[in-house]
């Protein structure tokens, strides 16, 4: 095999590897965007406000179950519950509920 043939072969392999890398990056980017959309807190609360309220309650219970009670637990629970309710109400009023 001549030097030119070797150079040509290496260039072809490099080009193929570059195309595979671009394809992989496109796939990874699409998956990241999908996960990012699914993990947005406001989307999670919109899709299941009862679960969000239960989670807020659990967090509130955990933070509020210390020997010296603090205001953090109840405030967290009320804040997340209020956000979930207001978000559902706002979407209902604006007519943008997606089903």
C-alpha positions as protocol buffer text, in pm:
chain_id: "A"
residue {
  index: 1
  type: UNK
  ca { x: 0 y: 0 z: 0 }
}
residue {
  index: 2
  type: UNK
  ca { x: 142 y: 335 z: -102 }
}
residue {
  index: 3
  type: UNK
  ca { x: 160 y: 640 z: 115 }
}
residue {
  index: 4
  type: UNK
  ca { x: -117 y: 812 z: -80 }
}
residue {
  index: 5
  type: UNK
  ca { x: -345 y: 513 z: -34 }
}
residue {
  index: 6
  type: UNK
  ca { x: -275 y: 512 z: 339 }
}
residue {
  index: 7
  type: UNK
  ca { x: -347 y: 884 z: 363 }
}
residue {
  index: 8
  type: UNK
  ca { x: -668 y: 839 z: 168 }
}
residue {
  index: 9
  type: UNK
  ca { x: -776 y: 551 z: 392 }
}
residue {
  index: 10
  type: UNK
  ca { x: -702 y: 748 z: 709 }
}
residue {
  index: 11
  type: UNK
  ca { x: -898 y: 1048 z: 574 }
}
residue {
  index: 12
  type: UNK
  ca { x: -1196 y: 826 z: 493 }
}
residue {
  index: 13
  type: UNK
  ca { x: -1188 y: 678 z: 844 }
}
residue {
  index: 14
  type: UNK
  ca { x: -1164 y: 1027 z: 992 }
}
residue {
  index: 15
  type: UNK
  ca { x: -1460 y: 1148 z: 787 }
}
residue {
  index: 16
  type: UNK
  ca { x: -1668 y: 845 z: 887 }
}
residue {
  index: 17
  type: UNK
  ca { x: -1580 y: 897 z: 1252 }
}
residue {
  index: 18
  type: UNK
  ca { x: -1676 y: 1264 z: 1226 }
}
residue {
  index: 19
  type: UNK
  ca { x: -2014 y: 1174 z: 1074 }
}
residue {
  index: 20
  type: UNK
  ca { x: -2077 y: 916 z: 1347 }
}
residue {
  index: 21
  type: UNK
  ca { x: -1982 y: 1172 z: 1611 }
}
residue {
  index: 22
  type: UNK
  ca { x: -2221 y: 1431 z: 1465 }
}
residue {
  index: 23
  type: UNK
  ca { x: -2499 y: 1173 z: 1455 }
}
residue {
  index: 24
  type: UNK
  ca { x: -2433 y: 1073 z: 1817 }
}
residue {
  index: 25
  type: UNK
  ca { x: -2428 y: 1438 z: 1928 }
}
residue {
  index: 26
  type: UNK
  ca { x: -2762 y: 1500 z: 1756 }
}
residue {
  index: 27
  type: UNK
  ca { x: -2914 y: 1199 z: 1935 }
}
residue {
  index: 28
  type: UNK
  ca { x: -2773 y: 1306 z: 2273 }
}
residue {
  index: 29
  type: UNK
  ca { x: -2895 y: 1660 z: 2223 }
}
residue {
  index: 30
  type: UNK
  ca { x: -3246 y: 1538 z: 2142 }
}
residue {
  index: 31
  type: UNK
  ca { x: -3250 y: 1318 z: 2453 }
}
residue {
  index: 32
  type: UNK
  ca { x: -3124 y: 1601 z: 2672 }
}
residue {
  index: 33
  type: UNK
  ca { x: -3394 y: 1834 z: 2541 }
}
residue {
  index: 34
  type: UNK
  ca { x: -3660 y: 1569 z: 2606 }
}
residue {
  index: 35
  type: UNK
  ca { x: -3539 y: 1509 z: 2961 }
}
residue {
  index: 36
  type: UNK
  ca { x: -3508 y: 1880 z: 3025 }
}
residue {
  index: 37
  type: UNK
  ca { x: -3869 y: 1930 z: 2918 }
}
residue {
  index: 38
  type: UNK
  ca { x: -3990 y: 1640 z: 3133 }
}
residue {
  index: 39
  type: UNK
  ca { x: -3797 y: 1751 z: 3440 }
}
residue {
  index: 40
  type: UNK
  ca { x: -3910 y: 2113 z: 3448 }
}
residue {
  index: 41
  type: UNK
  ca { x: -4071 y: 2167 z: 3789 }
}
residue {
  index: 42
  type: UNK
  ca { x: -4364 y: 2366 z: 3654 }
}
residue {
  index: 43
  type: UNK
  ca { x: -4441 y: 2089 z: 3400 }
}
residue {
  index: 44
  type: UNK
  ca { x: -4425 y: 1829 z: 3675 }
}
residue {
  index: 45
  type: UNK
  ca { x: -4665 y: 2029 z: 3889 }
}
residue {
  index: 46
  type: UNK
  ca { x: -4899 y: 2088 z: 3595 }
}
residue {
  index: 47
  type: UNK
  ca { x: -4910 y: 1723 z: 3500 }
}
residue {
  index: 48
  type: UNK
  ca { x: -4972 y: 1593 z: 3853 }
}
residue {
  index: 49
  type: UNK
  ca { x: -5060 y: 1860 z: 4109 }
}
residue {
  index: 50
  type: UNK
  ca { x: -5169 y: 1602 z: 4368 }
}
residue {
  index: 51
  type: UNK
  ca { x: -4834 y: 1424 z: 4352 }
}
residue {
  index: 52
  type: UNK
  ca { x: -4656 y: 1759 z: 4376 }
}
residue {
  index: 53
  type: UNK
  ca { x: -4864 y: 1849 z: 4682 }
}
residue {
  index: 54
  type: UNK
  ca { x: -4787 y: 1511 z: 4838 }
}
residue {
  index: 55
  type: UNK
  ca { x: -4416 y: 1560 z: 4769 }
}
residue {
  index: 56
  type: UNK
  ca { x: -4433 y: 1907 z: 4917 }
}
residue {
  index: 57
  type: UNK
  ca { x: -4607 y: 1760 z: 5221 }
}
residue {
  index: 58
  type: UNK
  ca { x: -4337 y: 1496 z: 5260 }
}
residue {
  index: 59
  type: UNK
  ca { x: -4063 y: 1757 z: 5231 }
}
residue {
  index: 60
  type: UNK
  ca { x: -4252 y: 1979 z: 5474 }
}
residue {
  index: 61
  type: UNK
  ca { x: -4292 y: 1690 z: 5717 }
}
residue {
  index: 62
  type: UNK
  ca { x: -3925 y: 1603 z: 5691 }
}
residue {
  index: 63
  type: UNK
  ca { x: -3812 y: 1960 z: 5745 }
}
residue {
  index: 64
  type: UNK
  ca { x: -4069 y: 2023 z: 6016 }
}
residue {
  index: 65
  type: UNK
  ca { x: -4005 y: 1705 z: 6215 }
}
residue {
  index: 66
  type: UNK
  ca { x: -3703 y: 1837 z: 6401 }
}
residue {
  index: 67
  type: UNK
  ca { x: -3692 y: 1864 z: 6779 }
}
residue {
  index: 68
  type: UNK
  ca { x: -3722 y: 2241 z: 6748 }
}
residue {
  index: 69
  type: UNK
  ca { x: -3997 y: 2302 z: 6493 }
}
residue {
  index: 70
  type: UNK
  ca { x: -3932 y: 2563 z: 6229 }
}
residue {
  index: 71
  type: UNK
  ca { x: -4150 y: 2744 z: 5982 }
}
residue {
  index: 72
  type: UNK
  ca { x: -3968 y: 2600 z: 5679 }
}
residue {
  index: 73
  type: UNK
  ca { x: -4176 y: 2281 z: 5650 }
}
residue {
  index: 74
  type: UNK
  ca { x: -4523 y: 2438 z: 5650 }
}
residue {
  index: 75
  type: UNK
  ca { x: -4407 y: 2727 z: 5432 }
}
residue {
  index: 76
  type: UNK
  ca { x: -4264 y: 2483 z: 5175 }
}
residue {
  index: 77
  type: UNK
  ca { x: -4586 y: 2284 z: 5172 }
}
residue {
  index: 78
  type: UNK
  ca { x: -4808 y: 2590 z: 5137 }
}
residue {
  index: 79
  type: UNK
  ca { x: -4585 y: 2747 z: 4871 }
}
residue {
  index: 80
  type: UNK
  ca { x: -4578 y: 2441 z: 4646 }
}
residue {
  index: 81
  type: UNK
  ca { x: -4946 y: 2367 z: 4696 }
}
residue {
  index: 82
  type: UNK
  ca { x: -5035 y: 2728 z: 4622 }
}
residue {
  index: 83
  type: UNK
  ca { x: -4819 y: 2727 z: 4311 }
}
residue {
  index: 84
  type: UNK
  ca { x: -4981 y: 2407 z: 4184 }
}
residue {
  index: 85
  type: UNK
  ca { x: -5331 y: 2541 z: 4242 }
}
residue {
  index: 86
  type: UNK
  ca { x: -5259 y: 2882 z: 4091 }
}
residue {
  index: 87
  type: UNK
  ca { x: -5093 y: 2725 z: 3788 }
}
residue {
  index: 88
  type: UNK
  ca { x: -5393 y: 2500 z: 3723 }
}
residue {
  index: 89
  type: UNK
  ca { x: -5633 y: 2788 z: 3780 }
}
residue {
  index: 90
  type: UNK
  ca { x: -5437 y: 3020 z: 3549 }
}
residue {
  index: 91
  type: UNK
  ca { x: -5422 y: 2756 z: 3275 }
}
residue {
  index: 92
  type: UNK
  ca { x: -5793 y: 2684 z: 3314 }
}
residue {
  index: 93
  type: UNK
  ca { x: -5882 y: 3054 z: 3291 }
}
residue {
  index: 94
  type: UNK
  ca { x: -5662 y: 3111 z: 2987 }
}
residue {
  index: 95
  type: UNK
  ca { x: -5796 y: 2798 z: 2815 }
}
residue {
  index: 96
  type: UNK
  ca { x: -5452 y: 2653 z: 2753 }
}
residue {
  index: 97
  type: UNK
  ca { x: -5495 y: 2320 z: 2926 }
}
residue {
  index: 98
  type: UNK
  ca { x: -5333 y: 2052 z: 2712 }
}
residue {
  index: 99
  type: UNK
  ca { x: -5505 y: 1716 z: 2712 }
}
